[in-house]
Amino acid sequence: MTTTSITLPVVTEDPLDLAATWRRVRLPALLVLLVLGVAVALAVVQNAPPERPLDPRDASPVGARALAQLVRDRGVDVTAEASTSGLPLNASTTVFVPDVASVPKDALQALAGSPADVVAIAPGPRELTALAFPATRVGVTSEQTLAAGCTVAVALVAGDIRFSGLLYRPNGPGGGCYRDHGADGLLVQQRAGARTVVFGSASTFINRRLGDNGDAALALGLLSSRPHLLWLLPQLPTHPPADAQHKSIVELLPARLLWALLQLLVCVVVVGLWRARRLGAVVVEPLPVVVRAAETVEGRARLLRAARARGTAATALRAATTARLRDLFGLGTDATAAALVEGVARRTGRAGADIDGLLYGADPPDDAALVRLADDLDRLEQAVRSS
């Protein structure tokens, strides 16, 4: 009688290949380093001192720290606040609004109805309406020197200034100061013991320009007429305007980009349909090379070991053993497990419970148990064949 031996291929551990390991991890490592680099760069940019035009705390060229100090030197109490909510707006206060776009409409309306003086820098149509200021924005002028050209006291004292910004035209009789092409850069509205001043040039009062012409004199005349100055802090340049409607990321994308994405999607679908037509029926062809059974078994064993699939390996070993035992006993594939166990027990003289546990038991918990299972199955088959 011929005896067939079944053994599980022995898989040895290969030495650690540093070069192969680096090839596997270099792309994820580079991606992680890139993400960390971008995060550090964003943190540096975010923590950099912000440049807010006309910020009384900002000593940069576009800040207004020098102007705030000059106003304090004239005995005026300067208070920097983010909003006017809850603050007293009385006849001894001047409210300076260097960034009117960041102030909500209701706050501007409250300022217009208060007894405080209001100095607004470069307001737009929304802000002019909220302040109830009878004027219309008509244009923009580049940087130049403008003469006062009016009878407003603070402008007459200041004289010529460097102006670059918005120009306005009053909706009614009267005029303003610092005229260019029929429009004014400074307008003053008197209201119930107070005044609202609209000035179109923010760059006139920044640190870098404060020493030019009569820029400082005009700023002091507008901001130091009352003992208290409430300075509304400007927002960062990236901050959205007040009362701006929130837009989704899709609404922020340009329309042409959405059309381009739609065209790209159509192209992908067309190419997919074109390529799919070239696929025909599955063709069975012989392998161009002959693969030895030992190599196939060894390769499968390596895959199972790498996946720690001990249960799959044990099932394969038991299935192969039971198939050969059924052939030895002349049992069909529909034979029950009890019939096979009874035949093996009768032939070998071993207990049926032991044989059932060996052929249909639980999965091995570790590699050593899997090897013992393979050896036990091999000895069981040899015992049946030799009896």
Summary of the structure (lengths in Angstrom):
residues: 387
radius of gyration: 43.9
end to end distance: 10.1
largest distance: 128.2
contacts: 1035
relative contact order: 0.12
helix: 45%
strand: 16%
